[in-house]
Amino acid sequence: MKAAQEKCYTLDDYFRCFSALNLLNAAIKTPNWKKLLTYSFIKGHATRLWTHCIYHPTKGLDFYYNAGENVLYFKIYGVVFSYHNVTRNSKAQLFSEAAEQSPIVWPGVRLQRFPVELWELSMESSHRP
């Protein structure tokens, strides 16, 4: 869970954080993890990352909030991470209403089907132990 809470400064940091959230999002559906995790933890950290992206744009990282579907999308390294039913904080609310956003189309790949592999890829790309 620690990796999902790290501060992000580089594309690799963001990729690792999104992969960690994806891993947690898959884990919460299992009985053992359901006792330890909450969806508000996962979606709260997705919102935190979104707010950070608004104030610290990073080349190679795109994000989009679809207000009609209440879905937040991040696209990094060609991978689209999506978070459904994300609550917008006041800063993200203002941004999503004021800024012209380029929609990110979900490619239909459910990342929760291979969360461990995606996590391992994020660790390899970041050169962390």
matplotlib code that plots the C-alpha trace (Angstrom):
import matplotlib.pyplot as plt

x = [0.0, 3.0, 3.7, 0.2, 0.9, 4.3, 4.8, 5.3, 7.9, 8.6, 6.7, 8.1, 6.8, 3.4, 3.4, 4.4, 1.7, -1.0, 0.2, 0.0, -3.5, -4.4, -3.0, -5.0, -8.1, -7.8, -6.9, -9.9, -12.1, -10.6, -11.8, -8.5, -7.8, -11.5, -10.9, -7.8, -8.7, -11.5, -12.5, -12.3, -8.6, -8.0, -10.2, -8.9, -5.4, -6.5, -8.0, -4.8, -2.8, -5.2, -4.9, -1.1, -1.2, -3.3, -0.7, 2.4, 1.8, 4.2, 5.0, 3.9, 1.1, -2.4, -5.5, -9.2, -12.3, -15.5, -18.1, -21.1, -19.7, -17.9, -14.7, -11.1, -8.6, -4.8, -2.8, 0.9, 3.3, 0.3, -1.5, -4.9, -5.8, -9.4, -11.1, -14.8, -17.0, -14.1, -15.1, -13.8, -12.2, -12.8, -9.5, -10.3, -13.9, -12.8, -10.2, -12.6, -15.2, -12.7, -10.1, -10.6, -9.7, -8.8, -10.8, -9.0, -10.8, -10.7, -9.2, -11.2, -8.2, -9.1, -5.9, -7.2, -6.8, -3.0, -2.2, 0.9, 2.5, 1.8, 3.2, 6.4, 6.7, 6.4, 9.1, 11.5, 10.9, 11.7, 14.9, 13.8, 14.4]
y = [0.0, 2.3, 2.5, 3.8, 6.7, 7.9, 11.3, 11.3, 13.3, 11.3, 9.2, 6.1, 7.3, 7.7, 4.4, 2.6, 4.4, 3.7, 0.0, -0.2, 1.2, -1.3, -4.1, -2.9, -2.6, -6.2, -7.4, -5.7, -8.2, -11.1, -12.0, -11.5, -8.0, -6.9, -6.7, -4.5, -2.2, 0.2, 1.6, 5.1, 4.5, 3.6, 6.2, 8.9, 8.3, 8.4, 11.8, 12.9, 11.9, 13.8, 17.0, 16.6, 16.2, 19.4, 21.5, 19.6, 18.6, 15.9, 15.3, 11.8, 11.6, 12.5, 12.6, 13.1, 13.2, 12.1, 13.9, 12.1, 8.7, 9.8, 8.1, 9.4, 8.2, 8.4, 7.4, 6.7, 4.6, 3.7, 2.1, 3.5, 3.3, 4.1, 4.8, 4.7, 6.7, 9.0, 12.0, 15.3, 17.6, 21.3, 21.8, 19.0, 20.2, 23.7, 22.2, 19.8, 22.5, 25.2, 23.3, 21.9, 18.3, 15.8, 12.7, 9.4, 6.5, 3.3, 0.6, -2.2, -3.8, -4.7, -4.1, -5.9, -9.2, -9.0, -6.7, -8.6, -8.5, -4.8, -4.1, -6.0, -4.1, -0.8, -1.9, -2.9, 0.4, 2.4, 0.5, 0.1, -2.9]
z = [0.0, 0.6, -3.2, -3.9, -1.5, -2.8, -4.2, -7.9, -9.8, -12.9, -15.3, -13.7, -10.3, -11.7, -13.5, -10.3, -8.3, -10.8, -11.0, -7.2, -7.2, -9.9, -7.8, -4.7, -6.8, -7.9, -4.3, -2.7, -4.5, -2.5, 1.0, 2.8, 1.3, 1.6, 5.3, 5.0, 2.1, 1.2, -2.2, -0.7, 0.0, -3.7, -5.2, -2.8, -3.9, -7.6, -6.8, -5.1, -8.1, -10.4, -8.3, -8.4, -12.2, -12.5, -10.7, -11.9, -15.5, -16.7, -20.3, -21.3, -18.7, -19.9, -17.7, -18.4, -16.2, -17.9, -15.7, -17.5, -16.5, -13.4, -14.6, -14.2, -16.8, -16.8, -19.9, -19.4, -21.5, -23.7, -20.7, -19.7, -16.0, -15.2, -11.8, -11.6, -9.2, -8.2, -6.1, -7.3, -4.7, -5.1, -7.1, -9.5, -9.8, -10.9, -13.3, -14.9, -15.5, -16.7, -18.7, -22.2, -21.7, -24.4, -24.0, -23.3, -24.8, -22.7, -25.0, -23.4, -21.6, -18.0, -16.1, -13.0, -14.9, -14.7, -11.8, -10.6, -14.0, -14.4, -10.9, -11.7, -15.0, -13.1, -10.7, -13.5, -15.3, -12.1, -11.3, -7.7, -5.4]

ax = plt.figure().add_subplot(projection="3d")
ax.plot(x, y, z, "-o")
ax.set_aspect("equal")
plt.show()
